Amino acid sequence: MELIRVIIGELPIIHRRMNDELSSKQIIKEVPMGIDLKKEQQASIDRPRQKYSITSRIFFWSMNLITGKKTTLAKAKLIEMLASIPYRAWEIRQYARLTRCYRKPDKVQKAQSIMAWGREAQDNEYWHLIVINEKMKADGIKDPWYLFLPIPFLMIASYVVMTRIMALLSIRSAFKFNAHFEDHAEHVYAQFVEDNPELENQSVDNEKVREYLAGYKEDITTWADVFRRIGLDERDHMNNSFVYCGKPERVVQYEGMEKSD
């Protein structure tokens, strides 16, 4: 029963309080300067995907098997329902590490750094989920079959178990898998904007979406730019994942990106 409660706790669709919590406690960092979102979207499309591991390829294949290959808002919604889970798995591991290594300042500092980034990243992923849900409501798009119980429960349960095992056995491998997940998500959003040019003419007048955008300096007025910004968030998550897994050479630089401390 305890495992079921933990798994259910991971289900974003029943976290009704998250909207209010995020509204009052937004921690998305501001970028140092405005970014050319169209340019970065095109850069995402032009850049080859990372060389995914076998585990990553199987995971993406299973996603496509359920949702289809075409990128839709519903598919993006499912991606975001899963996206924050690894960060919580890492946080659990780092808390255990803090307890064991509290006498070792270097290990404590690294664990706290991972936890701070993970909390910020998972809040950001929840914002993506909220934004996509608002867009689907505005367009009158209903959830497809795979967003009704028990399908999301089973997928999220499997992902909870998978990410916690990975975090326990090899945190570096967990970071690398997440980098691949975020790279995949970045390309999904870039292609989604490319495939839906009508988004360029759809203005943003949703209060919750405006709250999400409040942490950025770009002048974002269309839904196309909203999804470009989400895609760039995913690139930032990928970059941080590569840094923490010890592969900083794979970081994708871009003009205006936030520099790590």
N, C-alpha and C positions, 0 to 999 in steps of 0.2 A: 504493500500500500504506500509505503514511503516513497519508493521509486516512482510510482504513478503520480504522486503529488508533486514530486520534483519535475517530472516530465511535463505535467500539465502546467506547472509554473513557467515553463519555457514557452508556452503557446502565446504568441503576441496577440492573437485574436481575442483572448479573454482578459488582456491587460487594459481594461477600460480606463484606469486611472492614469495611464502613461501620458495621455494627451495633456492633462493638467500638470503633471509633474514636469514634463519637458518644457511646457510653456513658462513655468515659474523658475526653472533651473536649467536653462540652456547653457551648455559649456563648449559649444563649437568655437574653435579659435578663429580669429579673424586672419585673413590672408594679408600679406604686407602691401599688396597693390592689386589693382584691377587686372583680371586675366582675360585674354581673348578666348572666350569659350568655344567659338566656332573653330578657331585654329586648333585648339586642343582636342576637340571632337574629331577633326580630320586626322590629327596625329594618332589618335587611338585607332581609327579605321586603317590607317596606313601601316601602323606598327604590327609586325607579326605577333601572334600570341606567344606567351611563354611556352617552353617545352614542358608540357604537363607530365606529371608522374602517372604511373599506371592507375594508382588510386584516384587521382583527380579525373583522369579520362573516364574511368568507370562511373564515377559520381556524376559527371556532366552528361554522360550517355544515359544514365538512369533518369536524370531530370528531363532530358529531351523525350525519352520514352513516355513519360507521364504527361508532359505539357505540350509536346510537339516542338519542332525545331524553330518555328517562327516566334519571334519575340513579341509578346503582348504585354499589356499592363498586368494581367493576371499572372503571367509567368514571372514578371519582375516582382510582383507582390510576394510570390512564393520564395523567390530568392532572398528578399529582405526579411521574411519570416525566419529564415535559416541563418542569415548573415551575422547576427549578434551572438549566436550561441558559442562559437569558439572563444570569444573574449571572456565569457563567464567561466568557461572551462579553465582558461589560463589563470583567471583571478583566484579560483579555488586552489590551484596548484601553488600559486605565489603566496597565498596566505599560509599554507602549510610550510612553505620554505621560510617565511618570516619567523614562524614559531621555532623551527629547527636552527636557524642561522642568525638569530637576533644579536649574537655577539660579534658577527662579522659584517662590518659596515658596508663593504663593497657589495656583498651579496644582497644585503638589505636594500641598498640603493637601487640595484638593478631590478629587484623584485617590485619595489615601489614604482619604478619607472614603467615597467610592463603593466602594472595595475592601473596607473594613471592614464596611460595611453588607451588601454583596453576599455576603461569606463567611458572615456570620451568617444571612442570609436563605436561602442555599442549604442550610445545615445544617438550618435549620428545615423547609425543604421535604422534605429527606430523612427527617426525623423523621415527617412526615405520611405519606410512603410506607411507612415501617416500621410505623406504627400501623395503617394501612389493611390492610397485608398480614397483620398479626397478627389483625385482626378477621375477615378472610376465612378464615384458617386455623381460627380458633375456630368459625366458623359452617359450616365444611366447604364453602366456596364455591370452586369451581375457576376458574382463569383462562379467560375466553372466548377465542374464536379470535383476536381482535385483540391479545391479549397474548402470542401465540406468534410466534417468528421465522418469516418475516422481517418481519412487520408492524411491531412496535415498532422494529426496526432502521431500516426505511425512514422511519417517522415521525420518529424521533429524528434521523436523518441529515438529513432535510429541515429540521428545526427548528434544528439546529446551524448549517447553512449560512445559513438565513434570519436568525437572530439575530446571527451574526457579520457578515453584510453590513450589517444595520441598524446595529449598533454602529459599524461603520467609516464608513458614509455619514452618519449623523445620530444621535448618541447621545441627543439629546432625543427624537427619534421612537421610538427603542428604549425609552426609559423610558416614554413615553406608551403604546406598545403593551403593555408589561408591566403598566401600571396597568389597562388594559382586561382583560388576561388575569386579573389578580388579582381585579378586580371580578367578573368572570364566575365565578371559583372561589368567591368569598365567597357569591354567590347560590346556587351549586350546593349548597354544604354546608348553607346555611340551609334550602333546599327539601328536601334529603335528610332532615334531622331532622323537618321538617314532615310528610313523606310516610311516615315510619317511627316512629309513636308508641311502638311496642314498645321502642324504644331507651331510653325513660325508665325502664323497669323492668329493664334489663340492667346489672348492676353490673360495675365494672372491677376485675379481679384479675390483670391481665397485667403482668409485671415490666417489659417494654420500654415499655409504655404509661405506667407509673408513672414511668419515667425521663424520658419526654417531658414529663410533667406537673410534674416537679420544679422547673422554673423559674417556675412560676406560683403565685400566692397564692390562687386560687379553690379552694374545696373541691369538687373534681370526683370524683364517685363513680359516675356512670352514663355509658354510651356516648353518650347524647344530648348531655351536656355536653362530652364529648371532641370530638365533631364540631362543636359550637358554638364551642369554643375554637380548633379548626383554622380554622373560618370567620373568626374574628376575627383570627387570624394573617394570613390573606389580605388582610383589610382594612388591616392595618398595612403589609403589603407594597405594597398599592395606594397608600396615603397617602405612603409614602416615594418611590415612583415618581413621583407627581405633584409632590412637592417638588423632586426632582432634574430633572424636565423643565421646571421653571419655572412650574408651575401650582399653587401652594400653596392657592389659593382653592378648589380641588376636594377638598381634604383633608376626610374625613368625621370630624368630632370625636365623641368619646363620653366618658362619665364614666369616669375611671380609666385613660385611654389614656396611654401613655408619651410624655412630651414630648421633642422633639428638642432637642439641645444648641444 
